[in-house]
Amino acid sequence: MYDMKDITLESWSVTGLQTRVASVGRGPVALFIHGWPECWYTWRQQMVALANAGYRAIAPDMPGFGETQGLPSIGDYNVVRICAFMDDLVAQTGDASVLLIGHDWGAINCWQFALRHPQRVARLVNMSVPLHPVADHPPMTLLREHFGDDFFYQLYFQEPGVAEAEFDADPEGILRALYCSPDTPREPPRLGRSIREGGGWIDRLGKPLELPEWLTDEAFAYFVAAYRHSGFAGGIHYYRNLDENWRLMQPYRDARIECPVLFLVGSADSVIRGASEEQLSRRMAPRVPDLSIVMLPGIGHWIQSEAAAEVNAALVRFAGPASSLPRV
């Protein structure tokens, strides 16, 4: 049986980028794609679970995160370039297609990769971020109309140099404020909703009074060290390409993901804004015909950490016998 001590860290060259890749196990590939603000380490428990189910679990630091090189310019963090990075990752594993697993921005990347490179994805598991219909207008236009003078982090991220300066100056502060359960007690926010007050995001989140049970001191220290090394700019650049990605994904707006798909989400995840399992199914089913949904009551955004045992069990059930996954 594998455990976390068996996870190895390697340096791969992926589309010319020096890339840190974690791996454990043998068998067909399960490829994990992390979100923001995370790195490969967020998947350590799921990697071991799938390795013990007969898979070779692989998790990179994505471009601009952890110990993977960043891309040359902000505009390079677009769907075409990121999908090329993921395609090269799959190619280097030696398998024709993989069990692909994503969370948060990783889920967005995986939805887009499955649409653009369907031959590479045998099965897909996404967490927290559902597949949304492609809107008729660019995302930033819609967000500015919706939020007006209210602060919203994705709008705050659009001005180069601003958000990363705040977070780089206090990585522990932003990570502590974000890595919370829905019921984590907090101090009152120091700033209100209006952008006219100035300031950034940390002071609008409210300082947590404690770490959640699922986040150990050791794990928190690992994430803080990862961001002290990489800085926050690379991860924020993904948000700065939302409008460009909207344009690049227009040809796929009616495309379907035909492989089996599992969507895992906590009922208290703010991303789904209180949507029920039935509502999520109706939203995604037209483009994801072979869809299963598992909703975990009371669980928030960091589902693979908050409910690791339940997530691992659902992953192993959905993945099935390793011998059933197509290979070269």
ZAMARGU-4260 file (C-alpha; in steps of 0.2 Angstrom, whole numbers, plus 5000, padded with zeros to 4 digits):
<rodrens>
0) 5000/5000/5000 | 5006/5017/4996 | 5006/5032/5007 | 5011/5050/5006 | 5029/5047/5009
5) 5029/5037/4993 | 5025/5053/4982 | 5040/5058/4972 | 5044/5075/4965 | 5052/5076/4948
10) 5057/5090/4936 | 5050/5088/4918 | 5051/5100/4903 | 5033/5103/4898 | 5031/5114/4882
15) 5048/5121/4887 | 5044/5125/4905 | 5053/5118/4919 | 5039/5109/4928 | 5038/5101/4946
20) 5028/5085/4944 | 5022/5074/4959 | 5019/5056/4956 | 5015/5040/4965 | 5009/5022/4959
25) 5009/5012/4943 | 4996/5009/4930 | 4985/5020/4919 | 4987/5039/4923 | 4976/5049/4934
30) 4981/5067/4930 | 4977/5080/4944 | 4975/5099/4940 | 4975/5111/4954 | 4967/5127/4956
35) 4971/5145/4964 | 4979/5148/4976 | 4985/5130/4977 | 4999/5119/4970 | 5001/5100/4967
40) 5001/5097/4986 | 4982/5100/4987 | 4980/5083/4979 | 4991/5072/4990 | 4977/5062/4998
45) 4968/5059/4982 | 4984/5054/4974 | 4988/5040/4986 | 4970/5034/4986 | 4970/5032/4967
50) 4988/5024/4967 | 4981/5011/4979 | 4967/5008/4967 | 4980/5004/4953 | 4983/5021/4945
55) 4998/5031/4942 | 4994/5047/4950 | 5002/5063/4943 | 5000/5081/4949 | 5010/5096/4942
60) 5012/5113/4948 | 5003/5122/4934 | 5013/5136/4925 | 5016/5151/4937 | 5013/5141/4952
65) 5024/5132/4965 | 5041/5127/4957 | 5035/5127/4939 | 5041/5141/4928 | 5029/5156/4923
70) 5025/5160/4906 | 5033/5175/4897 | 5018/5187/4897 | 5001/5189/4905 | 4993/5185/4888
75) 5001/5168/4887 | 4990/5162/4902 | 4976/5158/4889 | 4966/5143/4886 | 4976/5138/4870
80) 4993/5139/4879 | 4987/5130/4895 | 4979/5116/4885 | 4995/5114/4876 | 5004/5112/4892
85) 4991/5099/4898 | 4992/5090/4881 | 5011/5089/4883 | 5009/5082/4900 | 4998/5068/4894
90) 5009/5064/4880 | 5024/5063/4892 | 5015/5050/4903 | 5015/5038/4888 | 4996/5035/4889
95) 4984/5039/4875 | 4971/5046/4887 | 4969/5049/4905 | 4958/5050/4920 | 4958/5069/4922
100) 4954/5077/4938 | 4952/5096/4942 | 4947/5108/4956 | 4943/5127/4955 | 4954/5134/4941
105) 4959/5117/4938 | 4941/5112/4934 | 4940/5126/4922 | 4956/5121/4913 | 4949/5103/4913
110) 4932/5107/4906 | 4941/5117/4892 | 4954/5103/4889 | 4941/5090/4887 | 4932/5101/4874
115) 4947/5105/4865 | 4956/5088/4866 | 4943/5075/4869 | 4954/5061/4863 | 4965/5064/4878
120) 4952/5062/4891 | 4945/5044/4895 | 4935/5050/4911 | 4934/5067/4919 | 4931/5072/4937
125) 4929/5090/4941 | 4926/5098/4958 | 4918/5115/4963 | 4916/5124/4947 | 4903/5117/4935
130) 4903/5119/4916 | 4894/5135/4913 | 4886/5139/4896 | 4896/5151/4886 | 4889/5168/4888
135) 4884/5180/4874 | 4895/5194/4882 | 4913/5194/4889 | 4914/5189/4907 | 4922/5206/4913
140) 4908/5216/4905 | 4895/5205/4914 | 4904/5206/4931 | 4906/5225/4929 | 4888/5227/4926
145) 4883/5215/4940 | 4894/5222/4954 | 4895/5241/4949 | 4904/5250/4964 | 4905/5234/4974
150) 4921/5225/4977 | 4923/5208/4968 | 4940/5199/4968 | 4940/5194/4949 | 4938/5213/4945
155) 4951/5217/4957 | 4963/5205/4949 | 4962/5214/4932 | 4974/5228/4935 | 4992/5221/4933
160) 5003/5223/4948 | 4990/5227/4961 | 4983/5211/4968 | 4999/5202/4968 | 5008/5216/4977
165) 4995/5214/4991 | 4997/5195/4992 | 5015/5194/4990 | 5017/5206/5005 | 5007/5195/5016
170) 5005/5177/5008 | 5001/5170/5025 | 4987/5183/5027 | 4978/5179/5011 | 4980/5160/5012
175) 4974/5160/5030 | 4959/5170/5025 | 4954/5159/5010 | 4958/5142/5017 | 4942/5141/5028
180) 4927/5130/5030 | 4910/5138/5028 | 4908/5139/5048 | 4926/5145/5052 | 4924/5160/5064
185) 4931/5176/5058 | 4934/5194/5064 | 4923/5207/5056 | 4931/5213/5040 | 4941/5229/5041
190) 4934/5236/5024 | 4916/5236/5017 | 4910/5231/5000 | 4912/5248/4991 | 4928/5249/4980
195) 4927/5268/4984 | 4935/5264/5001 | 4951/5258/4992 | 4961/5244/5000 | 4962/5226/4994
200) 4955/5209/4997 | 4963/5203/5013 | 4954/5216/5024 | 4937/5212/5016 | 4938/5194/5020
205) 4939/5195/5039 | 4953/5187/5048 | 4950/5169/5053 | 4951/5165/5072 | 4957/5148/5069
210) 4963/5136/5056 | 4950/5123/5050 | 4953/5105/5057 | 4957/5099/5039 | 4971/5111/5037
215) 4986/5106/5048 | 5000/5118/5052 | 5012/5107/5041 | 5000/5109/5026 | 4998/5127/5029
220) 5016/5130/5030 | 5019/5120/5014 | 5007/5132/5004 | 5014/5147/5012 | 5032/5142/5007
225) 5026/5138/4989 | 5019/5155/4987 | 5034/5164/4995 | 5044/5155/4981 | 5033/5158/4966
230) 5023/5174/4971 | 5005/5176/4966 | 5006/5184/4949 | 5006/5169/4939 | 4990/5162/4946
235) 4982/5179/4945 | 4986/5180/4926 | 4974/5166/4923 | 4960/5178/4928 | 4967/5191/4917
240) 4963/5180/4902 | 4945/5177/4906 | 4939/5188/4891 | 4952/5181/4879 | 4947/5163/4884
245) 4929/5168/4881 | 4933/5173/4864 | 4944/5157/4861 | 4931/5145/4867 | 4917/5152/4855
250) 4919/5138/4843 | 4916/5126/4857 | 4900/5134/4864 | 4889/5120/4858 | 4902/5106/4859
255) 4898/5091/4871 | 4910/5081/4882 | 4906/5063/4878 | 4916/5054/4891 | 4909/5049/4908
260) 4910/5064/4920 | 4909/5065/4938 | 4905/5082/4946 | 4910/5083/4965 | 4904/5098/4975
265) 4900/5104/4993 | 4883/5111/4996 | 4890/5126/5005 | 4903/5130/4991 | 4900/5148/4987
270) 4905/5145/4969 | 4888/5136/4965 | 4878/5150/4975 | 4866/5138/4983 | 4862/5128/4967
275) 4854/5111/4971 | 4860/5095/4963 | 4845/5095/4951 | 4849/5113/4946 | 4867/5109/4942
280) 4862/5093/4932 | 4850/5104/4922 | 4863/5117/4918 | 4877/5104/4913 | 4867/5089/4906
285) 4864/5096/4888 | 4883/5097/4885 | 4888/5083/4897 | 4877/5068/4893 | 4886/5055/4904
290) 4885/5065/4920 | 4885/5060/4938 | 4885/5072/4952 | 4890/5070/4971 | 4885/5084/4982
295) 4892/5083/5000 | 4881/5092/5013 | 4889/5107/5022 | 4906/5106/5013 | 4913/5121/5006
300) 4925/5125/4992 | 4941/5115/4998 | 4932/5099/4995 | 4946/5087/4993 | 4953/5093/5010
305) 4937/5096/5019 | 4930/5079/5015 | 4945/5069/5009 | 4938/5052/5014 | 4922/5055/5005
310) 4930/5063/4990 | 4943/5048/4989 | 4929/5035/4990 | 4919/5044/4976 | 4935/5045/4965
315) 4939/5027/4967 | 4921/5022/4963 | 4920/5032/4948 | 4937/5028/4941 | 4933/5009/4942
320) 4946/4996/4939 | 4962/5002/4933 | 4962/4989/4919 | 4946/4997/4912 | 4955/5014/4907
325) 4961/5014/4889 | 4980/5015/4887 | 4991/5016/4872
</rodrens>
